[in-house]
Amino acid sequence: MLKLSPPGSRMWILAALCVAVVMTLAVALLLEVAPPHDARTVLQMAHVVLSFDFNDDSWGPLWNAFDSWDKSPGRDIYAETFDKGIKYQYPPTAVFIMMGPMQPPGGRPFLYFDLVSIGFLLLSFLCAERLLAAGGGEATGPRRWVEFAARLGLVALLGMLFWPMTYGLHLGQVQLWIDGLFALALLGWSRGLRIAPALLIAAASLLKPQFSLFLLWAAFRGEWRFALTLGFAGAAGLLASFWVFGFDDFLHYIRVLGVLADRGEAFYPNQSFNGLLNRLMSLSDPVAYNNLEWRGDHFPPPTPFVKIGTSLTSALILGLALFHRRKASEDEGRMLDFCAMALSATIASPIAWEHHYGITFAIFAVLLLRAANSPPALAALAVAYVLVSQNIALVNQLAATPFNFLQSPILFGGLIMLVLLHCLRSDGVSFRPSGALAPAT
């Protein structure tokens, strides 16, 4: 009689990864033949990034902001870039990355940034593999390396078929850097480290200020080494931006955040509650609340319906992340709690583009192990994975109908993940390697 591996064991993890690969390929093939036929699937996007076809979605606006500041210090870099029809939404601290080399002599623009993004993509793969290895244990001797290669290969294959990350890489998005920083911080947190993860989250916060909410999250839980390190590192980065760019640009950025909070985006890749509500408004005014086409010089007009709905959902999501404290017996090492804070900061934002969900790749590794003993949780996790990992362009056929709320598949997948993060228990799963199998840290 065939003996099945127990849930969460080494062989179970390999089998689960194989099932995930088959499921991902099956859904991708179905989407290949589904309308609209000009939409890219994860298979096509994998081919695009392997062909080194990258754009400058982050690098171009950041360079324009740096160039405006460099030529006219003290001027409003946000007004300068918006006047050029560029929706520049990065904090002043993000401009620091433009002060390094951008391209080799005679090379393609922003090549160095693309290479760093590839490095962060690979780092995300490795961190997810290490989380799975620590949670399921590792073999000894030569078999350890065989299982490591198989596990990493399967994780990398899933990663290359993970829409938020590969699409972000194709766009030329700094989000890939945030994905890698978060994945490494999560891995460090799982090993009991606090200072190194705090420094990584601080670095991510300089690019994505929403992650600064980790400071409150840690303080409310008495994680003082993490909180103090994050606070000092973040303050140092902020003071450096004041010194280089001036305090006025910080005030201008706060004004931009106010505009984004009031208006948001109706364009379907905005996978937030703000995007969902703005798309519902497109039923009454499809021009002002444009749903299917990107308009670089236009924001949807503010309405109480969208503003109140966005504020309420954001308050609920962030409130749960900050104040829902789990017992130590329910969440070993606060792993689920750590992941919930990161995902909540993403979903609660007025603008959460598809590629912003790249951080979920490492979170799926944590959830896979924590859900191993619960078939209903595993089924919910599988649904969430399909919704988040694929480009389900089929739902855009509903753009002009009352069912256009279904244009938010990644948001719904993220919400399923959030429910699992708040409800699952540890069930004895530890992510800390032990004994001779522990890697050097």
N, C-alpha and C positions, 0 to 999 in steps of 0.2 A: 504493500500500500504506500502511496506517495506521501511523504512526510513534509508538511508545509512549515516554512520558517516562521518563528513567532514574530508578531508585529514589532517593528522597530529594530529588528536584528540586522546584521550586516547583509545577509542574503535577501531579507525582506526589502531593505532599502534599494538594492540593485534591481529587484523585481519591480518595485514601485516606479523606479526611474524608467525602466523599460516600458511599463504600461503607459507612463506619461508621454514617452516619445511616440508610441503607437497612436495614442489618443490625439496628440498634437498633429501628427502627420495626417491622420484620418480627417480631422476637422479642416485642416489646411487644404486638403484635396477637394473636400466638399465645397469650400469657399472659392476654389479655383473655377468651378463651373457655375457658381451662383452669380446672379447679377449684383451690382453692375460689373460688366466684364472688363472695364478699364481700371478697376481697383486692384491695388497690389495686395498680395497675401504675404504671410510670413516666409513662404518659400521664395517668392520673388524678391523680398527685401533681403533675405540672406544672400541671394545672388548679387544684389546691388552692392552690399557692403563688402563682399568678397572681391568685387570688381574695383574696390577702392573708390567708389562714387560718393563723395562727400560734399556737402554744401557748407554754408557759413552762417547758419541761422543764429548762432550765438556770437561767433567771431566777428562777423560783419558789424552788427550793432555795437559790440564792445569796442571795436576798433574805431568806429565813427565817434563814439563818446570820448575815447582817449585822444583821438586826433583833434576834436573840438577843444578839449581841455588843454592839450599841448600847445595849440596855436593861440588860444585866447584864455589863459588862466583866469578863473574867477567868473566866467560866463556860465550860464545855466546849461549844462550838458543835456538835460532832458528836453528843454525847449529846442536846442540846436538839432537834436536827433529827430524829435517829433516833427519839426518843420521840414525835414527831409522825407517824411512819410514813413518813418521807422518807429514802430511801437517799442521804444526802449524802456525796459522794465526792471533792469538790474540795479542792485544797490551800488553806491559809489565804491564800496570795498571790492566789488568784482572787477573793477577796471585795473586793479593791480596786476592781474595775469597778463595784461597787454604790455607790460613794461619789460617783458622778456623777449627773446628772439621769436619771430613769427614765421620766418621762412628762410631756407638756405639760399645762398646766392643763386639766382637764376631758377629757383625752384617754384613749386606751386604755392599760392597764398595759403597761409595758416597750416602748412604741412606739419609743423611741430605740434600744433594743438591737436590735430587729427591723430598723430602717433601717440600722444599722451592719452587721448580718449580710448584708443585701442588698448593701451596698457591698463586703464581703469576697467574696461570691459572684461579683460582677462582676469583682473584681480577680483571682480565680482564673481566670476565663475569659480575661482579657486576658493574664495571665502565660503561660498555656498557648499562646495564639496567638503571643506574642512568642518563645517557645521554638521553636515550629515555624518561624516566619519566619527566625530566626537560623540554625537548622539547615539549612533548605532554600535560604536566600538570598532576596533581594527584588528585584523589578524596579525599573526607573527610570522617572521621568516619571509621567504620569497613570495608567499601568497599575499602578504600585505601590499606589495608593490603591484601585483596583478590586479588586486581589488581596487587599489588607488587609481590605476590607469583606467579601469573600466568605469569606476564611479565618476572620475573627472571627465572622461570622454562623453558619458551620457549627459552630465550636467552641462558641458560645453555645447553639445548638440541641442539640448533644450534652450540654452541661452541664445544660440544663433537663430532659434525659431521663436524668440520672445519679442514680440512687436515693440513694446515700449523702449527696449534697449537698442535693437537694431535700427529702428526708425530714428531714434535719437542720434545714433552714430551717423546715419546717413544725412540727417539734417545739419550736422556739425554743431551739436548741442553740448554745452557745458554740463548738462544734466548727467552725462556719463561720468564726469568727475565726482559729482555728488553721490551717484550710485556706488561707485567704488569706495569713496570715503565712508559712506554709511555701512556698507557690507563689512569693511575692515573694522569699523567701530563696533558693529554687532558681534563680530568674531572675538574681538578683544574683550568686550563685555561678558561674553559667554565663558571666557577663561578666568573671570574674576578680576580683570584689570579695570581700573577706573580712570587713571590719569591719561593714558594713551587714547582710550575712546573719547574722552572729553576733548582732547586736542583735535581729534579728527572731526568730531561734531562741530567744534568751533570753526574749523576750516570750512566745513560745509555751510555753516551759518553765514560766512562772509560772502558766499555765493547765493544762498537761499535763506534769507533771514527767518523764515518760519521755523527753522530748526533751532533757533535761539530759545524757543519754548521749552526745550529740554532743560534749561536752567531752572525754570519753575518746577517742572516735573521732578527733577532730582532733589530740589530743596524740599518739596512737599513729602518726599520719601526719606529724608535724612541721609541722602547719598552726598555727603558734604565734600568728599574728595573730588568727585565728578563735578558737582555744582561749582565749587570754588575754582577749579581748573578751567572749566568752560567759561565762567564769568570773567576771570582775569585774561584768558586768551582772547575772548571775544572783545573785551574792552580794549585790549592792546591793538587789535585790528581796526576797531572803530576809531580810536585816537589817531592811529597812523593815517587813516583816510581823512580825518579832520586836518591833520598836519599837511598832507599832500594836496588834497582837493579843496579844502576849506569846509567850514560848517554849513555854508549856504547850500551846497549840493545835497547835504543830508536833509535839509528842510525841503528842498525841491523834491527829493525822493519821497518824503512823507506825503507831500501833495499829490504825487503820482499814485501812491498807494490809495489815497482817498478816492481818486478818480476810478481806479480799478475796482475798489470795493463797491462804489455806487453803480458802476456800469457792467463790468465783467466782459464776457464774450459769449456770443450766441453760436459762433462757428463750432460745428459738431466735435472737433477734437478736444474742446474744452470739457473734460470729464469731471465736472464738479456740479454741485447743486445749483450754483449760479448759472452754469451753462445749460442745465436742464430747464430751469425756469425761463431763461431768455429764449430758449427754443420754443417753449410753449407760447411765449409772446409773439413769436413769428407767425402764428396762426392769424393774428389780427393785423400785423404789419410785416409782411415777409421781406420788405426792402430794408426797413430800419433794423430789424432783427434778423439779418441775413444768416442763414443756417448752413448752407452748403458751400459757400465760396469765401475765401480769405480776402479781407479788405484791410490793407495796411494803414489806411488813413481814416478809419471809421471805428467807433465804439457804439454799441447799442445805447439808445437813450435811457436814462435812469427812470425807473418806475417803482412805486412803493411795493408792488407785488414781488418783484425780484429782490429789492433791497431787504425787505423784512424777511422774506423766505431764506435768503442767503445768511442773514444775521442769525436767525433762529437755528438753522441747521448747523452753522459753524459753532455757535455757542454750545449746542448739545454735544457735538462730536468732540470739541476741545475740552468741554467740561468733564465728560466721561474719561478722556485720556489723562487729564490732570488729577482728578479727584477720585477716580475709581481705583482704590488700592487693594490689591489682592493679598491674601495671606501667603506667607512664605511657603507653606505646604501645598498651596494651589499653583504657585508659579515659581518654581525653583530658579533662583538667580535673577528673577524679574525679567526673564527673556521675553515672555509674551507682552509684558507691560512696556518694555523698551520698544518693541516692534509697533505696539499700538500707538505710542506717542508719535513715532515717525510717520506712520500711515495716516493718522488723524491730522497732522500738520499739513499733509498733502491734500487730503480730501476736503478739508475745511477751507482751503484757499478759494477765493473767488475764481481764480484761473488755475486750473490743474490740467495741463495738456496731457495728451496720451503718454508722451515720453517721460513725464514726471513720475509715472508709476514704475519706472525702472527699479526703484528701491525695493519693490515687492519681490524681486527675484530671490534675494536672500531671505526675505520673510517667509516665502513659500517653503524653504528648506526647514525652517523652525516649525512651521505649522504641520508639515508632513510627519515629523516625528511626534509632535504633541497630539496629533489626531490618529495616530497609528492604531490605538485600541478601540476606536469608535467608528464603526462603519458609517453611521449617519454623518459624522464630521468629515470623514474621508470623501463621502459623496458630495458634500457641500464644498469641500476644498477643490475637488475635481471640476465642479461647475465654475467656481471662482477662477480657477486656473485657465479654463477655456475662455472665459469672458475677458480676462486681463491680458492674456498672452497673444490673442489673435486680433487681426484687423477685420472686424465683422462689418464690412461696408454695406452688407445687405440691408441693414436696418435704416440706412439713409433713404431707402425707398419710401419711408414713412414720414419724411421731413415735412410734408405739407398736410399731414393728417393729425388728428388729436392724439395719435399714438406715437408722436415723435419723441416722447419721453424715453422710448426704447432705443433712441440714438445714444444712450449713455451706458453701453455694455461694460466698459472698463470701470465706470463709477459703481455699477451694481456689483461687479466682481470684487472691487475694493471694499464695499460695504459688507459683503459676505465674509471676507477676510477679517474685517474689523469685529464682526460679531463673534467669530471663532476666537480671535485674540482675547476678547473680553470674557468669553465663557469657558474655554477649554481649561483643563487642569494639567499639571505636570505629569501625573501618573508615573512618577519615579524616573522620568527621562532627564538625564544630566548631559550638558554639552561640554563638560570639562573632561578632557582626556586624563586617564590615570595611569599610574605605574610606568612601565617601560615604554608604553605606547604613546606617552605624551610627547608632543613635539617641543622643541626648544622655543621659549618665548622671551 
